[in-house]
């Protein structure tokens, strides 16, 4: 009898130990970091009528990004993105685009970021426009904003993305401009959904968006940007317009951009895109800017591959000679 009781006690202890080990292993597995690798490639064929350009017809690798994404316990995430782009010698240059850690406290609407982070507006409008494969958005293309910078930021969203906002304190020189001097730029964006549509994303619905960027160039000259945007987005079409006031030192300029995307009724994979950018670097100087007109048709071959055929026309103010680029562009996502 005593031997039987002892055996039962020993078995109970062993079972308890095994159960505890299994629970501990399961908890460890749940807390194990998750790391994934994604990427996007932009490539194109270009024919141009620029008179001074010898190579009027080219296949080009315009951009490639590789993302390494980490997800850890307690709301910690990380991202490292390499930007591969052509240089003046015709080769490829590799540089950092994003490299940051982020923390979203449990139950919080705020995410805190530190490192080489998204700036508040460019990533937002790229998502709204959704055709980065064609080229940069107007503020990036004209050099008045950059898509990432080194610093600290806070992202927030409330009531199912009815309101979303970003704040950043950054060096101000952009991800490829170095650290600059001791001066820092303050940048903030707020977007409010005034009316819902069948697109519930952070850019969906009828929205009013405002952006402010206040800073200084090296040496102390003003670097200020003020932007207002109205946009309307459903799952079938997007319409948006921006006005940007740009102050560089004593010079004040402006950018006006309007764009639209119309997806033919499902199950069609065809969409029509159009955009107009009017850039005036100095409002007090005549004929120093240009107007860019983009129009084309895209086709979604698969969830991972999209094609775009478009005309990109740039005409200087004051009657200068316009340049035309005919492009067949592709976007590969993996």
KOLZASE-536919 format. One record per residue (C-alpha): residue in one letter; x, y, z. Coordinates in Angstrom, 2 decimals, decimal comma, m for minus. Layout:
<sites>
 r      px      py      pz
 A       X       Y       Z
...
</sites>
This chain:
<sites>
 r      px      py      pz
 X    0,00    0,00    0,00
 X    2,77    2,47    0,93
 X    4,62    1,68   m2,31
 X    1,46    2,31   m4,34
 X    0,87    5,66   m2,64
 X    4,47    6,66   m3,18
 X    4,23    5,77   m6,87
 X    1,06    7,83   m7,26
 X    2,65   10,82   m5,56
 X    5,72   10,56   m7,79
 X    3,53   10,36  m10,90
 X    1,57   13,43   m9,80
 X    4,79   15,41   m9,29
 X    6,09   14,35  m12,72
 X    2,80   15,27  m14,43
 X    2,81   18,66  m12,71
 X    6,37   19,31  m13,86
 X    5,51   18,33  m17,43
 X    2,45   20,59  m17,42
 X    4,46   23,53  m16,09
 X    7,13   22,95  m18,74
 X    4,51   22,85  m21,49
 X    2,92   26,10  m20,28
 X    6,33   27,77  m20,06
 X    7,24   26,56  m23,57
 X    3,94   27,85  m24,93
 X    4,47   31,25  m23,29
 X    8,00   31,41  m24,71
 X    6,68   30,55  m28,18
 X    4,08   33,32  m27,92
 X    6,76   35,83  m26,97
 X    9,22   34,74  m29,66
 X    9,99   37,57  m32,11
 X    8,46   37,41  m35,57
 X   10,70   38,63  m38,39
 X    9,56   38,93  m42,01
 X   11,16   40,19  m45,21
 X    9,17   42,03  m47,89
 X   10,05   44,24  m50,81
 X    8,94   46,22  m53,84
 X   10,63   46,82  m57,19
 X    9,87   49,58  m59,72
 X   11,14   49,14  m63,27
 X   10,24   50,86  m66,52
 X   10,75   51,49  m70,21
 X   11,11   55,18  m71,09
 X   10,99   57,01  m74,40
 X   11,71   60,74  m74,18
 X   11,78   63,63  m76,64
 X   14,32   65,70  m74,68
 X   16,49   67,13  m77,52
 X   19,78   67,15  m75,56
 X   19,46   63,56  m74,32
 X   21,38   61,03  m76,42
 X   19,72   57,93  m74,97
 X   16,08   58,65  m75,81
 X   14,95   55,05  m75,33
 X   15,89   53,02  m72,26
 X   14,92   50,19  m69,97
 X   15,51   51,40  m66,39
 X   15,49   50,02  m62,87
 X   14,03   53,06  m61,14
 X   13,81   51,81  m57,53
 X   13,90   48,77  m55,27
 X   13,16   48,49  m51,55
 X   13,82   45,59  m49,18
 X   12,05   45,67  m45,80
 X   13,01   43,67  m42,73
 X   10,14   43,87  m40,23
 X   10,29   42,68  m36,63
 X    7,44   42,14  m34,17
 X    8,23   41,57  m30,50
 X    6,43   41,27  m27,18
 X    4,87   44,25  m25,37
 X    3,93   46,13  m28,55
 X    7,49   46,59  m29,85
 X    8,08   46,56  m33,61
 X   11,10   47,37  m35,78
 X   11,69   48,19  m39,42
 X   14,80   48,46  m41,58
 X   14,35   49,39  m45,25
 X   17,11   49,64  m47,85
 X   16,61   51,94  m50,83
 X   18,34   50,78  m54,04
 X   18,43   53,45  m56,75
 X   20,41   54,34  m59,87
 X   23,23   56,86  m59,59
 X   24,77   59,28  m62,09
 X   27,29   56,67  m63,25
 X   24,52   54,27  m64,25
 X   25,18   51,88  m61,38
 X   23,08   51,16  m58,30
 X   23,46   52,86  m54,91
 X   22,23   51,29  m51,67
 X   21,22   53,52  m48,76
 X   18,94   53,40  m45,73
 X   15,37   54,60  m46,15
 X   13,87   53,59  m42,78
 X   15,50   52,23  m39,64
 X   13,46   52,61  m36,47
 X   11,93   50,98  m33,43
 X    8,28   51,60  m32,53
 X    6,24   51,00  m29,40
 X    2,44   50,81  m29,17
 X    1,36   50,43  m25,51
 X   m1,40   47,90  m24,91
 X   m4,78   49,49  m25,62
 X   m3,23   52,79  m26,75
 X   m4,11   54,77  m29,88
 X   m0,57   56,12  m30,05
 X    2,61   54,62  m31,51
 X    6,01   56,07  m30,59
 X    8,90   55,86  m33,08
 X   12,62   56,54  m32,80
 X   15,22   56,40  m35,56
 X   14,97   57,03  m39,30
 X   11,18   57,38  m39,42
 X    8,35   58,28  m41,82
 X    7,77   62,00  m42,06
 X    4,13   62,95  m41,45
 X    2,84   63,83  m44,92
 X    4,71   62,11  m47,76
 X    3,91   58,54  m46,74
 X    0,27   59,54  m46,16
 X   m0,18   61,01  m49,65
 X    1,71   58,15  m51,30
 X   m0,89   55,81  m49,79
 X   m3,73   58,04  m51,02
 X   m2,31   58,40  m54,55
 X   m1,22   54,72  m54,64
 X    0,92   55,12  m57,77
 X    4,42   55,66  m56,42
 X    5,50   53,44  m59,34
 X    4,93   56,45  m61,65
 X    7,22   58,69  m59,62
 X    7,36   60,74  m56,45
 X    4,45   62,90  m55,30
 X    4,65   66,63  m56,04
 X    6,18   67,84  m52,75
 X    8,89   65,15  m52,88
 X    9,57   65,57  m56,60
 X   10,08   69,30  m56,20
 X   12,37   68,92  m53,19
 X   10,24   70,60  m50,52
 X    9,57   67,49  m48,41
 X   11,22   64,13  m47,94
 X    9,69   60,78  m47,09
 X   11,87   59,97  m44,08
 X   14,19   61,68  m41,62
 X   16,06   60,92  m38,41
 X   14,32   61,81  m35,18
 X   11,40   61,02  m32,88
 X    7,75   60,71  m33,86
 X    4,27   59,84  m32,62
 X    1,48   58,38  m34,79
 X   m2,12   58,27  m33,59
 X   m5,56   57,23  m34,80
 X   m8,98   57,46  m33,18
 X  m12,55   56,24  m33,77
 X  m11,76   53,79  m36,53
 X   m9,41   56,17  m38,41
 X  m11,93   59,00  m38,38
 X   m9,02   61,07  m37,14
 X   m5,39   60,18  m37,69
 X   m2,34   62,27  m37,02
 X    1,45   62,24  m36,98
 X    4,01   64,38  m35,19
 X    7,78   64,34  m35,74
 X   10,82   66,14  m34,36
 X   13,60   65,52  m36,91
 X   16,93   66,81  m38,18
 X   15,18   68,32  m41,20
 X   17,74   67,29  m43,83
 X   15,98   64,13  m44,95
 X   17,26   60,58  m44,97
 X   19,96   61,33  m47,56
 X   20,96   64,83  m46,41
 X   23,07   64,13  m43,33
 X   22,40   65,38  m39,81
 X   22,66   69,12  m40,45
 X   23,47   71,48  m37,58
 X   21,92   71,67  m34,10
 X   18,61   73,05  m35,39
 X   15,64   70,70  m35,64
 X   12,39   70,71  m37,65
 X    8,92   70,22  m36,16
 X    6,43   68,52  m38,51
 X    2,78   67,59  m37,90
 X   m0,19   66,33  m39,90
 X   m3,86   65,87  m38,95
 X   m6,45   64,20  m41,19
 X  m10,17   64,18  m40,35
 X  m12,80   62,05  m42,13
 X  m15,75   64,39  m42,68
 X  m17,89   61,76  m44,37
 X  m17,44   57,97  m44,53
 X  m17,41   55,88  m47,71
 X  m16,92   52,17  m48,33
 X  m13,16   52,71  m47,85
 X  m12,49   52,65  m44,08
 X   m8,71   52,94  m44,33
 X   m6,70   55,85  m42,93
 X   m6,99   57,65  m46,29
 X  m10,59   56,62  m47,08
 X  m13,71   58,80  m47,09
 X  m14,12   62,52  m47,62
 X  m11,19   64,03  m45,70
 X   m9,65   67,35  m44,78
 X   m5,93   67,18  m44,07
 X   m3,53   69,81  m42,83
 X    0,26   69,77  m42,49
 X    2,75   72,15  m40,90
 X    6,54   71,92  m41,09
 X    8,60   74,55  m39,24
 X   12,39   74,53  m39,24
 X   15,68   76,11  m40,23
 X   18,31   75,37  m42,84
 X   21,94   75,14  m41,75
 X   22,87   78,71  m40,91
 X   19,40   79,75  m39,75
 X   17,33   80,54  m42,86
 X   13,63   79,60  m42,60
 X   12,42   76,25  m43,91
 X    8,63   76,36  m43,52
 X    5,89   74,38  m45,26
 X    2,11   74,78  m44,86
 X   m0,24   72,42  m46,68
 X   m3,99   71,93  m47,00
 X   m5,64   68,98  m48,73
 X   m9,16   67,84  m49,54
 X   m9,63   64,25  m50,69
 X  m12,46   61,83  m51,45
 X  m11,72   58,14  m51,71
 X  m13,89   55,07  m52,19
 X  m12,89   51,55  m53,22
 X  m13,55   52,58  m56,84
 X  m12,12   56,07  m57,19
 X   m9,93   58,75  m55,59
 X   m9,99   62,53  m56,06
 X   m7,62   64,85  m54,18
 X   m6,14   68,33  m54,31
 X   m3,26   69,99  m52,39
 X   m2,06   73,54  m51,94
 X    1,40   74,01  m50,40
 X    3,04   77,24  m49,33
 X    6,84   76,89  m49,29
 X    9,22   79,32  m47,60
 X   12,96   78,88  m48,18
 X   14,77   81,72  m46,46
 X   13,37   84,98  m47,85
 X   11,77   83,26  m50,86
 X    8,16   82,09  m50,78
 X    6,84   79,69  m53,41
 X    3,93   77,32  m53,88
 X    2,90   73,94  m55,23
 X   m0,58   72,95  m56,39
 X   m1,27   69,28  m57,05
 X   m4,49   67,54  m58,07
 X   m4,91   63,87  m58,94
 X   m7,51   61,22  m59,55
 X   m7,74   57,44  m59,90
 X  m10,74   55,59  m61,32
 X  m10,99   51,80  m61,15
 X  m13,33   50,35  m63,75
 X  m16,21   48,46  m62,17
 X  m15,23   45,09  m60,67
 X  m14,16   42,51  m61,72
 X  m12,10   44,72  m64,09
 X   m8,42   45,10  m63,19
 X   m8,07   48,32  m65,20
 X   m7,73   51,81  m63,70
 X   m7,30   55,27  m65,22
 X   m4,96   57,73  m63,48
 X   m4,41   61,47  m63,95
 X   m2,39   64,14  m62,13
 X   m1,45   67,80  m62,52
 X    1,37   69,46  m60,53
 X    2,02   73,21  m60,77
 X    5,27   74,27  m59,09
 X    6,26   77,92  m58,58
 X    9,54   78,16  m56,61
 X    9,28   81,95  m56,17
 X    5,90   83,69  m56,25
 X    7,63   87,02  m56,96
 X    9,61   85,78  m59,98
 X    7,90   85,26  m63,31
 X    8,30   82,07  m65,35
 X   10,50   80,17  m62,88
 X    8,24   77,16  m62,43
 X    6,68   74,36  m64,45
 X    3,50   72,37  m64,95
 X    3,57   68,57  m64,99
 X    0,70   66,57  m66,48
 X    0,48   62,80  m66,00
 X   m2,12   60,54  m67,56
 X   m2,26   56,80  m68,04
 X   m3,91   53,41  m67,66
 X   m2,90   50,67  m65,23
 X   m3,57   46,94  m65,19
 X   m3,36   44,70  m62,12
 X   m1,90   41,46  m63,46
 X   m1,97   39,81  m60,03
 X   m1,96   40,93  m56,38
 X    1,84   41,18  m56,69
 X    2,27   42,77  m60,14
 X    0,87   46,00  m61,57
 X    1,58   47,62  m64,94
 X    1,15   51,28  m65,94
 X    1,37   52,94  m69,36
 X    1,44   56,72  m69,08
 X    2,54   60,03  m70,55
 X    4,51   62,40  m68,27
 X    4,65   65,90  m69,78
 X    6,53   68,84  m68,23
 X    6,11   72,37  m69,58
 X    8,08   75,35  m68,20
 X    6,19   78,51  m67,35
 X    6,51   81,33  m69,85
 X    6,23   79,31  m73,07
 X    9,38   77,19  m72,94
 X    9,71   73,89  m74,75
 X    7,76   71,06  m73,17
 X    9,33   67,64  m72,66
 X    7,40   64,41  m72,99
 X    8,16   61,02  m71,52
 X    6,24   57,92  m72,60
 X    6,55   55,26  m69,90
 X    5,66   51,62  m69,47
 X    6,14   50,95  m65,77
 X    5,90   47,89  m63,55
 X    5,60   47,34  m59,82
 X    6,55   43,98  m58,28
 X    5,68   43,33  m54,63
 X    6,96   40,36  m52,65
</sites>
